Amino acid sequence: MSTTKTLLKINGLKVAYGGIQAVKGVSLEVREGELVSLIGANGAGKTTTLKAVTGLQPLAAGDIEYLGQPIRGRGPWELVREGLVMVPEGRGTFTRMTIVENLQMGAFIRNDREVDADIDKVFAIFPRLKERRNQLAGTMSGGEQQMLAMGRALMARPKVLLLDEPSMGLSPIMVDKIFEVVADIHGRGVTVLLVEQNASRALGLASRGYVMDSGEITMSGEGRALLDDPKVRAAYLGE
């Protein structure tokens, strides 16, 4: 049986804000080619976990390995250079820059000559961005800004793409579009760790999933198996 390379491994992660422990010993892994979903209610510690992975939040305890190497204490910019790229909750677009300028910022770490070609690839995934390439990001809808944030992250050529609540605050039609795009990006060979409150959609896409509650992983397994689990359906799908 062939073994799949583990790209990201978190072991015993603890993160505290003041005296409050937000993440309490979380362990999970993401293997090459997977789409892994991390679901849980608001305040479960999902975003804090991603911030710790990407160097935006100090660790109280635990280890994080990326591409087989420890990355605790590394700066976010260093990790982006190595292909660990996050689309943050709230999108974080450069509102006074155009769509094209935002995409160019995603390639800021690169010095190759294929940036323009990669912008065209992003436009192939997001035709709406191409139509509005010279529009200021701050004048776009929330869904369009989410597309732009995802496109900007792709410009860094991620080995692992971390998506933090990409459907939050969007209309149902735009939610459908965003999940279609997540599936498309994964289908193009990008390994994805998807953090989502929308458990049904996230687990429906996932190779594997983890359920987080009050700073701890309470369940894990194949995405479809978790989606069919009565406990998950009761807690997150209102059944």
Long-range contacts (C-beta under 8 A, 24 or more apart in sequence): 4-31, 4-32, 4-33, 4-34, 5-31, 5-32, 6-30, 6-31, 6-32, 6-65, 6-68, 7-31, 7-32, 7-66, 7-67, 7-159, 7-160, 7-191, 8-53, 8-64, 8-65, 8-66, 8-84, 8-160, 8-193, 9-64, 9-65, 9-66, 10-49, 10-53, 10-62, 10-63, 10-64, 11-62, 11-63, 11-64, 11-65, 12-61, 12-62, 12-63, 13-49, 13-52, 13-59, 13-61, 13-62, 13-63, 13-64, 14-59, 14-60, 14-61, 14-62, 15-45, 15-48, 15-49, 15-51, 15-52, 15-57, 15-58, 15-59, 15-60, 16-60, 21-60, 21-215, 22-48, 22-215, 23-48, 23-49, 23-52, 23-215, 24-214, 24-215, 24-216, 25-61, 25-62, 25-216, 26-62, 26-212, 26-215, 26-216, 26-217, 27-217, 28-210, 28-217, 28-220, 30-160, 30-191, 30-193, 31-191, 32-191, 33-189, 33-191, 34-191, 34-192, 34-207, 34-208, 35-182, 35-183, 35-186, 35-191, 35-192, 35-194, 35-205, 35-206, 35-207, 36-192, 36-193, 36-194, 36-206, 36-207, 36-208, 36-209, 36-210, 37-194, 37-195, 37-196, 37-202, 37-203, 37-205, 37-206, 37-208, 37-209, 37-210, 37-223, 38-193, 38-194, 38-195, 38-196, 38-209, 38-210, 38-212, 39-195, 39-196, 39-197, 39-199, 39-202, 39-203, 39-209, 39-210, 39-211, 39-212, 39-236, 40-197, 40-211, 40-212, 40-213, 41-197, 41-213, 41-235, 41-236, 42-197, 44-212, 44-213, 44-214, 44-215, 45-212, 45-214, 45-215, 45-216, 46-164, 46-165, 46-195, 46-212, 47-89, 47-164, 47-165, 47-195, 49-195, 49-212, 50-86, 50-162, 50-164, 50-193, 50-195, 53-84, 53-86, 53-162, 54-79, 54-84, 54-86, 54-162, 55-79, 66-160, 67-159, 77-109, 80-109, 80-156, 81-109, 82-159, 83-156, 83-157, 83-158, 83-159, 83-160, 84-158, 84-159, 84-160, 84-162, 85-153, 85-156, 85-158, 85-160, 85-161, 85-162, 86-153, 86-161, 86-162, 86-163, 86-164, 87-149, 87-150, 87-152, 87-153, 87-161, 87-162, 87-163, 87-164, 87-166, 88-149, 88-164, 89-164, 89-165, 89-168, 91-142, 91-145, 91-146, 91-148, 91-149, 92-149, 93-137, 93-138, 93-140, 93-145, 93-148, 93-149, 93-152, 94-137, 95-136, 95-137, 95-138, 96-136, 96-137, 96-138, 97-136, 97-137, 98-133, 98-134, 98-135, 98-136, 98-137, 99-129, 99-132, 99-133, 99-134, 99-135, 99-137, 99-140, 99-148, 100-133, 100-134, 102-137, 102-148, 102-151, 102-152, 103-129, 103-148, 103-151, 103-152, 103-155, 104-155, 105-152, 105-155, 106-151, 106-152, 106-153, 106-154, 106-155, 106-156, 107-155, 107-156, 109-156, 110-155, 110-156, 110-157, 115-155, 118-154, 118-155, 118-157, 119-155, 121-154, 122-151, 122-154, 122-155, 125-151, 125-154, 125-181, 125-184, 125-185, 126-150, 126-151, 126-181, 141-174, 142-169, 142-170, 142-174, 143-170, 143-171, 143-174, 143-177, 143-178, 146-170, 146-174, 146-178, 147-177, 147-178, 147-181, 150-178, 150-181, 150-185, 154-185, 154-190, 158-190, 159-190, 159-191, 160-191, 160-192, 160-193, 161-185, 161-190, 161-191, 161-192, 161-193, 162-192, 162-193, 162-195, 163-192, 163-193, 163-194, 163-195, 163-196, 164-195, 165-195, 165-196, 165-197, 166-194, 166-196, 167-196, 167-198, 167-201, 168-197, 175-201, 179-205, 199-227, 199-232, 199-236, 199-237, 200-227, 200-236, 200-237, 203-227, 203-232, 211-235, 211-236
